[in-house]
Amino acid sequence: MDCQKPLKVNSIPIDDIIYRYRMAHMLNAAVEKGIFTKLTAPKKAHQLAEETRLDPRATEKLLNVLVASGLLIKSGEEYHNSI
């Protein structure tokens, strides 16, 4: 009976593909909801949620993902475009 060693799989390329896929969807959602155009001045998450008619908690999560990706900046409780 042969004892085979487990195959080593490098999941980094797969993880990268999944990350890019998710980021593309987050960016698409932000563009469709007008997040970037509504941030001509700094605003709080709940203000953007009201303007876009989105759930406040989901809006804050989306904004924080955009901050982590470098597309937005968070100063205190306010968000604004990074460019």
PyRosetta script that sets phi, psi and omega in degrees:
from pyrosetta import init, pose_from_sequence

init()
pose = pose_from_sequence("MDCQKPLKVNSIPIDDIIYRYRMAHMLNAAVEKGIFTKLTAPKKAHQLAEETRLDPRATEKLLNVLVASGLLIKSGEEYHNSI")
pose.set_psi(1, 124.9)
pose.set_omega(1, 179.7)
pose.set_phi(2, -84.1)
pose.set_psi(2, 133.6)
pose.set_omega(2, 174.3)
pose.set_phi(3, -96.5)
pose.set_psi(3, 109.8)
pose.set_omega(3, -179.7)
pose.set_phi(4, -91.4)
pose.set_psi(4, 139.4)
pose.set_omega(4, 176.3)
pose.set_phi(5, -77.3)
pose.set_psi(5, 144.3)
pose.set_omega(5, 178.0)
pose.set_phi(6, -62.8)
pose.set_psi(6, 142.2)
pose.set_omega(6, 179.1)
pose.set_phi(7, -72.1)
pose.set_psi(7, 128.5)
pose.set_omega(7, 177.3)
pose.set_phi(8, -85.4)
pose.set_psi(8, 124.7)
pose.set_omega(8, -179.5)
pose.set_phi(9, -114.3)
pose.set_psi(9, 130.1)
pose.set_omega(9, 176.7)
pose.set_phi(10, -90.6)
pose.set_psi(10, 107.9)
pose.set_omega(10, -176.9)
pose.set_phi(11, -86.1)
pose.set_psi(11, -2.5)
pose.set_omega(11, -177.4)
pose.set_phi(12, -58.0)
pose.set_psi(12, -46.6)
pose.set_omega(12, 178.5)
pose.set_phi(13, -60.8)
pose.set_psi(13, -37.6)
pose.set_omega(13, 179.5)
pose.set_phi(14, -68.5)
pose.set_psi(14, -43.9)
pose.set_omega(14, 177.7)
pose.set_phi(15, -60.0)
pose.set_psi(15, -39.6)
pose.set_omega(15, 179.3)
pose.set_phi(16, -64.7)
pose.set_psi(16, -42.6)
pose.set_omega(16, 178.5)
pose.set_phi(17, -62.6)
pose.set_psi(17, -44.2)
pose.set_omega(17, 179.5)
pose.set_phi(18, -63.5)
pose.set_psi(18, -43.7)
pose.set_omega(18, 179.3)
pose.set_phi(19, -60.5)
pose.set_psi(19, -46.8)
pose.set_omega(19, -179.1)
pose.set_phi(20, -64.9)
pose.set_psi(20, -37.4)
pose.set_omega(20, 177.5)
pose.set_phi(21, -62.2)
pose.set_psi(21, -47.3)
pose.set_omega(21, 179.8)
pose.set_phi(22, -64.5)
pose.set_psi(22, -42.3)
pose.set_omega(22, 179.6)
pose.set_phi(23, -63.9)
pose.set_psi(23, -37.9)
pose.set_omega(23, 177.7)
pose.set_phi(24, -61.7)
pose.set_psi(24, -40.3)
pose.set_omega(24, 178.8)
pose.set_phi(25, -69.3)
pose.set_psi(25, -38.1)
pose.set_omega(25, 177.4)
pose.set_phi(26, -65.2)
pose.set_psi(26, -43.5)
pose.set_omega(26, 178.5)
pose.set_phi(27, -63.9)
pose.set_psi(27, -43.2)
pose.set_omega(27, 178.8)
pose.set_phi(28, -61.4)
pose.set_psi(28, -43.7)
pose.set_omega(28, 178.9)
pose.set_phi(29, -62.1)
pose.set_psi(29, -42.6)
pose.set_omega(29, 179.7)
pose.set_phi(30, -63.6)
pose.set_psi(30, -41.3)
pose.set_omega(30, 179.5)
pose.set_phi(31, -68.1)
pose.set_psi(31, -45.7)
pose.set_omega(31, -179.6)
pose.set_phi(32, -61.1)
pose.set_psi(32, -35.6)
pose.set_omega(32, -179.2)
pose.set_phi(33, -87.7)
pose.set_psi(33, -2.5)
pose.set_omega(33, 176.5)
pose.set_phi(34, 73.5)
pose.set_psi(34, 26.4)
pose.set_omega(34, -177.7)
pose.set_phi(35, -57.5)
pose.set_psi(35, -48.0)
pose.set_omega(35, -175.6)
pose.set_phi(36, -67.7)
pose.set_psi(36, -38.6)
pose.set_omega(36, 179.8)
pose.set_phi(37, -73.1)
pose.set_psi(37, -27.1)
pose.set_omega(37, 178.3)
pose.set_phi(38, -80.5)
pose.set_psi(38, -9.8)
pose.set_omega(38, -179.8)
pose.set_phi(39, -100.4)
pose.set_psi(39, 42.7)
pose.set_omega(39, 174.8)
pose.set_phi(40, -69.0)
pose.set_psi(40, -22.8)
pose.set_omega(40, 172.9)
pose.set_phi(41, -132.1)
pose.set_psi(41, 151.6)
pose.set_omega(41, 179.8)
pose.set_phi(42, -57.3)
pose.set_psi(42, 140.0)
pose.set_omega(42, -180.0)
pose.set_phi(43, -142.7)
pose.set_psi(43, 155.5)
pose.set_omega(43, 174.8)
pose.set_phi(44, -83.1)
pose.set_psi(44, 159.3)
pose.set_omega(44, -177.7)
pose.set_phi(45, -58.1)
pose.set_psi(45, -41.9)
pose.set_omega(45, -177.5)
pose.set_phi(46, -67.5)
pose.set_psi(46, -30.1)
pose.set_omega(46, 176.2)
pose.set_phi(47, -66.5)
pose.set_psi(47, -45.0)
pose.set_omega(47, 177.8)
pose.set_phi(48, -64.8)
pose.set_psi(48, -37.2)
pose.set_omega(48, 178.6)
pose.set_phi(49, -61.2)
pose.set_psi(49, -42.7)
pose.set_omega(49, 178.2)
pose.set_phi(50, -64.6)
pose.set_psi(50, -44.9)
pose.set_omega(50, -178.0)
pose.set_phi(51, -65.3)
pose.set_psi(51, -35.3)
pose.set_omega(51, -176.7)
pose.set_phi(52, -97.0)
pose.set_psi(52, -4.1)
pose.set_omega(52, -178.1)
pose.set_phi(53, 58.2)
pose.set_psi(53, 43.4)
pose.set_omega(53, 177.6)
pose.set_phi(54, -111.7)
pose.set_psi(54, 162.8)
pose.set_omega(54, 176.1)
pose.set_phi(55, -63.3)
pose.set_psi(55, 129.8)
pose.set_omega(55, -177.7)
pose.set_phi(56, -58.4)
pose.set_psi(56, -40.7)
pose.set_omega(56, -179.5)
pose.set_phi(57, -67.1)
pose.set_psi(57, -43.8)
pose.set_omega(57, 178.8)
pose.set_phi(58, -65.6)
pose.set_psi(58, -36.7)
pose.set_omega(58, 178.6)
pose.set_phi(59, -63.4)
pose.set_psi(59, -45.0)
pose.set_omega(59, 179.5)
pose.set_phi(60, -62.6)
pose.set_psi(60, -40.2)
pose.set_omega(60, 178.1)
pose.set_phi(61, -63.5)
pose.set_psi(61, -44.1)
pose.set_omega(61, 178.3)
pose.set_phi(62, -61.1)
pose.set_psi(62, -45.7)
pose.set_omega(62, 180.0)
pose.set_phi(63, -61.5)
pose.set_psi(63, -39.5)
pose.set_omega(63, 179.2)
pose.set_phi(64, -67.9)
pose.set_psi(64, -33.7)
pose.set_omega(64, 174.3)
pose.set_phi(65, -65.2)
pose.set_psi(65, -41.3)
pose.set_omega(65, 179.2)
pose.set_phi(66, -66.9)
pose.set_psi(66, -33.3)
pose.set_omega(66, 174.4)
pose.set_phi(67, -65.8)
pose.set_psi(67, -47.0)
pose.set_omega(67, -179.1)
pose.set_phi(68, -61.3)
pose.set_psi(68, -30.4)
pose.set_omega(68, 179.9)
pose.set_phi(69, -85.3)
pose.set_psi(69, -5.9)
pose.set_omega(69, 178.3)
pose.set_phi(70, 89.8)
pose.set_psi(70, 4.0)
pose.set_omega(70, -179.4)
pose.set_phi(71, -83.5)
pose.set_psi(71, -23.9)
pose.set_omega(71, 176.1)
pose.set_phi(72, -128.7)
pose.set_psi(72, 162.5)
pose.set_omega(72, 174.8)
pose.set_phi(73, -121.2)
pose.set_psi(73, 138.6)
pose.set_omega(73, 177.2)
pose.set_phi(74, -111.6)
pose.set_psi(74, 124.0)
pose.set_omega(74, 177.1)
pose.set_phi(75, -121.9)
pose.set_psi(75, 108.1)
pose.set_omega(75, -173.2)
pose.set_phi(76, 66.2)
pose.set_psi(76, -117.8)
pose.set_omega(76, 178.0)
pose.set_phi(77, -104.3)
pose.set_psi(77, 1.5)
pose.set_omega(77, -176.4)
pose.set_phi(78, -103.2)
pose.set_psi(78, 147.4)
pose.set_omega(78, 179.1)
pose.set_phi(79, -113.9)
pose.set_psi(79, 145.6)
pose.set_omega(79, 172.2)
pose.set_phi(80, -150.6)
pose.set_psi(80, 162.2)
pose.set_omega(80, -178.5)
pose.set_phi(81, -62.9)
pose.set_psi(81, 144.8)
pose.set_omega(81, -179.6)
pose.set_phi(82, -82.6)
pose.set_psi(82, -14.1)
pose.set_omega(82, -179.0)
pose.set_phi(83, -105.4)
pose.dump_pdb("model.pdb")
